[in-house]
Amino acid sequence: QVQLVESGGGLVQPGGSLRLSCAASLSILSFNTMGWYRQAPGKQRELVASITVGDSTNYADSVKGRFAISRENAKNTVYLQMNSLKPEDTAVYYCKATKWGPYGGAYWGQGTQVTVSV
């Protein structure tokens, strides 16, 4: 059973920063892609950023230049550094681990709330 535990969310003022962490119960090298998604009230869940086992990254246009995804394989942890936060970044942020292939699958964390407000 794969477990992903997010942490680091909270309340921050516009322009502030937060760093989210996603700790996996097994080696993140087991997964082809690790990603951060978010879901705001009344909206669909959307991809924020992803990173492959080869360290290729992908970002939503709305966060390019402000957010950075990284991985620390030795700690089985993926991070999302969020800078210059805006009220529209307010959402529950979820970590996702994806393994491709016939025996693959996708696994989600429980989410962490990020609120950007004065």
N, C-alpha and C positions, 0 to 999 in steps of 0.2 A: 504494500500500500504506500503510494507516494504521498507525502505531506509537504505542503508549501505553506510557510508562515510569514505573512507580511508584517512589517512594523515600520514605525517612523512617521505615521500620519499625525495630523493635528490641525490646530487653528493657527493661521499665519496671516499677517497683513499683506495687502498688495505690494508687490516688489520684493517680498521676502523669499526665503529659500527653505527647502526641506529636502531631506534625503530618505528615500524609502529603501527598505531592505526586504529581500525575499530569501528566506533560508529553507533549503530543501532537505528532506530526510535521507537523500542519497546523493551520490555524485551528480552534479549538474552536467558533467561530461557525458552522462547517459542520454541526454536530450539533445536533439538537433537544434532546437530553438528555445530560448527563454524570452518571455515578453511581459510587458506591462500594459494592461488595459484599464480603462476607466468607464464608469457609468454614472452619469448625472441623473437626478430625478426626472422621470418622464422621457428619458432619452435612451437610445440603444447603447449597448456596450461597444466601445471603440478601441482600436489599437492606438497606443501611445508611442511605444517604442519596442523594438525587439533586437535580440543579438543572437547570432548563430554560434555553434561550437567553434567555428573558425574566426569568430570575432567580427563578422560583418554585422553592421547595424542598420536599422531602418527606423525612421521617425515619421509621425504624423506631421503634416505641414504646420499645424497650429502650435507645435512645440519645438520645431527646429530652431536651433540657436539658443534655446533656453533650457532644455532638458538634455541629460546625458545618461545613457544606460551603460553599465559596466558589469563585469563579472569577476569574482574572486573564487577560482576553482577550488583552491585549498580549503576554503570555508564553506563550499557548496552554497554560495550566496550570490545573488544578483542585486544590483543597486539601481536606483533611479534618482539621480541628482536633479532637483527641480529648482531653477533660479528664475528670478523676475516673474514670480507667480502673479496670476491675474484672477479676478473673481470667477471667470469662466473656466478656470481649472478646477473648481470645486466639484468633487465627485468621490465616489468610492473607487479606489485603485486596487486592481487585482493582478496578481502574478499568475502567469500561465507557463507551463512546461510542456513541450511537444516533442514526441518521439515519432519519427516517420517509420513507414514500413508496415508489413502485415501484422507485426506484433506490437505496433506502436499505439499511441493514444495521446490524449491531452488531459492535463491535470491543472486544477485551479486552486488557488488559495482562498481564504475566507474574506479577504479584502480589508483595506484600511481606509478610514475616512480622511480626506483632505478638504479643509475648508479655508477658503481665501476670502477674508472679510476684514473691514476696518473695525 
